[in-house]
Amino acid sequence: MLAVLDSVGSPGLSTRLRAFLDDRAPETPCLVLDLEVVRTNYRAMRAALPEATIFYAVKANPAPELVRTLVHEGSSFDVASTGEIDLCLAQGADPSAISYGNPIKKARDIAYAYGRGVRRFTFDSEGDLANLAEHAPGARVWCRFLVDAPASGTPFGAKFGCSPEMALRLLGKAADLGLAVDGACFHVGSQHTDPAAWTAGIAQAGRIARGLAESGVPTRSLNLGGGFPASYRDPVPPLTAHAGAIRAAVAAHFDSPVELVVEPGRAIVATAGVIRTEVVLVSRKSDADEHRWVYLDIGRYSGLAETENEYIAYRLRTAHPAEPSGPVIIAGPTCDGDDVIYQNTPYRLPTALRAGDHVDILDAGAYTASYSSVSFNGFPPLPTLFVG
Ligand SMILES: Cc1ncc(COP(=O)(O)O)c(C=O)c1O
């Protein structure tokens, strides 16, 4: 599959984004976000799963303008830190619409969140549960279990979640400690392209709910986490396919109606952004080398963290006609040997490409700007500009 799209009619770049890039010619590298696409994606998620409450995962892109846009859309927010709590509140979110979803947190951060009005938390361990009981008395809690799901595009490994058996025990204990038990939650891993990926987790959550009911603890909600995919080089199934599989699994594994919660990040913001970059250098490693090395003014440390292991293969766009083209290895601008973006994923770029040309990275609104380092090798963090 070719990674090159020419500028004419390339999908993934809204008319507004293209006009902004053409008219404003911003300094590179920069991320340009179309807030209208964010609204469209949010509404598409709401339409696909109208029975679910949406908690936007702020980590995907914490730009204040974006958070404010989602506040106006009526979104709730999944946050990972006290900094994200302050950010959401400053943009007008109600504390009741914030969930502190990171199971790894300090006791004093729980106390801070509670002091700011946050009443929904996720835990996955005995220690965090004890801290919640002490510093967030009466709060609503989910227990995250480690789901047995097929690997996703950017897997989490085993860092989060306890065994389903332990989740059942800890949720029972949460009720004893005076916390308001919501139920179980899980995350299938980010960029999950298989709509059936949630099924095993929903079945496990159903078993936890039945176990809780036997001890007289009702389940209020099921938190399905994030993981809803965006189309990068390879198209992904529509959100409605994920919604259909989720709905069928909930009906099969829950005896009584349960409120659903989702925490999408990528699916809300990825396709709303384009990163404009500039080619710094095009070279070959030997006269016989078939591959050109294309060095961009953005790399692993200035926003393209998700190209680690080449997990995310973005679509690229240049102003040149797509053909003639040749194979390329794409790398960042720093003096760091790991700052190579794609060397195993086959990419081709136009043979006419020269230093100074632009390469646009499409669908780059999620997990980019917020990952860029403060000043590695003296390169500044990736700025974000807004349209819409
Ligand atoms: C707890 C939690 N919820 C939601 C998300 C968002 O996931 P995604 O962007 O894949 O939808 C993440 C991502 O790391 C997460 O850790």
The ligand as an SDF file (V2000), in Angstrom:
LIG
                    3D

 16 16  0  0  0  0  0  0  0  0999 V2000
   -8.0750    4.9240   31.4160 C   0  0  0  0  0  0  0  0  0  0  0  0
   -8.0500    5.2870   29.9700 C   0  0  0  0  0  0  0  0  0  0  0  0
   -9.2230    5.5720   29.3660 N   0  0  0  0  0  0  0  0  0  0  0  0
   -9.2560    5.9360   28.0700 C   0  0  0  0  0  0  0  0  0  0  0  0
   -8.1040    6.0260   27.3260 C   0  0  0  0  0  0  0  0  0  0  0  0
   -8.2110    6.4720   25.8940 C   0  0  0  0  0  0  0  0  0  0  0  0
   -7.9270    5.4730   25.0100 O   0  0  0  0  0  0  0  0  0  0  0  0
   -8.1370    5.6970   23.4500 P   0  0  0  0  0  0  0  0  0  0  0  0
   -7.4310    6.9450   23.0720 O   0  0  0  0  0  0  0  0  0  0  0  0
   -7.5640    4.4830   22.8400 O   0  0  0  0  0  0  0  0  0  0  0  0
   -9.6140    5.7920   23.2010 O   0  0  0  0  0  0  0  0  0  0  0  0
   -6.8740    5.6920   27.8910 C   0  0  0  0  0  0  0  0  0  0  0  0
   -5.6440    5.7380   27.0840 C   0  0  0  0  0  0  0  0  0  0  0  0
   -4.5420    5.5180   27.5160 O   0  0  0  0  0  0  0  0  0  0  0  0
   -6.8490    5.3280   29.2710 C   0  0  0  0  0  0  0  0  0  0  0  0
   -5.6850    5.0590   29.8780 O   0  0  0  0  0  0  0  0  0  0  0  0
  1  2  1  0
  2  3  1  0
  2 15  2  0
  3  4  2  0
  4  5  1  0
  5  6  1  0
  5 12  2  0
  6  7  1  0
  7  8  1  0
  8  9  2  0
  8 10  1  0
  8 11  1  0
 12 13  1  0
 12 15  1  0
 13 14  2  0
 15 16  1  0
M  END
$$$$
